[in-house]
Amino acid sequence: MSQHIAKPRTTAVILAGGTGQRVGLSIPKQLLKIAGKAVIEHTLTTFENTDSIDDIIVLMAPGYVPDIEKIVAKAGFKKVSKIIEGGATRNETTERAISALGEGLAEGEDANVLFHDAVRPLLSQRVIDDCVTALERYQAVDVAIPSADTIIVTRTHGEDGEFITEIPDRSRLRRGQTPQAFKLSTIKRAYEVAAGDPNFQATDDCSVVLKYLPDVPIHVVAGDEYNMKVTQPVDVFIADKLFQLASTAAPEQVSEEAYRELLTGKTVVVFGGSYGIGKDIAELAESYGAKVYALGRSTTGTHVENPEEVDDALSKAYAETGRIDYVVNTAGVLRIGKLAETDNATIEEALKVNYLAPVQIARSSYKYLSETKGQLLLYTSSSYTRGRAEYSLYSSTKAAMVNLTQALSDEWAGDGVRVNCINPERTATPMRTKAFGQEPSGSLLSSEAVARTSLDVLLSELTGHVIDVRQQDPTAGAARASGFEQALASVLDRQDGV
């Protein structure tokens, strides 16, 4: 009879002991806000949402533990078990973590530990899972990527400056990242041996194992380029831009029964519900038992650019059902042409429908959504990443939708209101056909696929995200790839999308 062997507990240790001196800050750089949240909150979110991680310990710079406690409480992180003040050096900080990790373990019991820099907020769950899997076979694991740059070794000659002494073979060079993962017994033993060295000093933990436990092989897991460290002032800008452009994988589609259970008795208000994506969302939600108000110029005479009509539509839905759970806005106009040749009426229409209307819908929806802890869903276009000739009005207003989503999700987080933005690839809608005419069959997403993903997002706990929907995805158009891989794709692969 086989005996069940329990998996060892896996703890993520977030090393947040650094200061903001190199980025010119008076506070630790891990508390700097990027994309509306402190850097460390992004980092903690990734570990919180990764199934292979059981709990999290934070080692914070002296004097700033209360700041982390507030972040953890506000975000509702369940896995953060301890927040400890870090030491004066990296070595001392790690030793404090090792000591904390040993508490509660039975004699002879081992555990997994992943040490990660708090200021690497773009870490993917894939890297974390790969590290945990590697610990099933190895006692020490590092994360690294190939070096795209030629590395040189130099020597300084007095006042003459630096001179090259060696150029190592780049094919064997790697750039180390974090996490660094270990069996707790291994990293503990390495530090115990190192304690006997009066000159002991290390800036990372794999080097401690390499030097003091030379017989322990250190396996290398492939990292990724996005797992950057926020160290220099330019890193702050780059990380913020990556978060702005990053799209998120759509949540897995639930069963038919689950859709019905989640939507029965809920109220959904869809602006732009006369045709296309909006009409499909309305019909889909209604088929699962939701009370749906599909509003549009051609069906209900609702003009989204008129604030009074928006207010009236929402108040009517609330009066009749006593609640509003989801508000969706797919309304938009696409006018192509050179800006210098565009008349005032066309400019005014584009701004009113594509920008001012979503702003008004958001403002009017807030009081209803805050009651139900509901969600506002907006729509952008792949053209938001880079404006192009003859799309200046459309692409600039669609870029505004992304910023509006990210700003409101932060602003309304305390009230439990979620705000997300769908970014569909070129989609077969009447608006697109009117602008471009008939296009080759199969070259466009179906509006039904976008509607299905939209419904999945509405039923999720996501907030502040841009969710890509791409035609080549086999799962009904839902996005499944890494968010930051999609950020790159949205810049490189879909510049022709609208």
Order of alpha helices (4+ residues) and beta strands (2+ residues): beta-beta-beta-alpha-beta-alpha-beta-alpha-beta-alpha-beta-beta-beta-beta-alpha-alpha-beta-alpha-beta-alpha-beta-alpha-beta-alpha-beta-alpha-alpha-beta-alpha-beta-beta-alpha-beta-alpha-beta-alpha
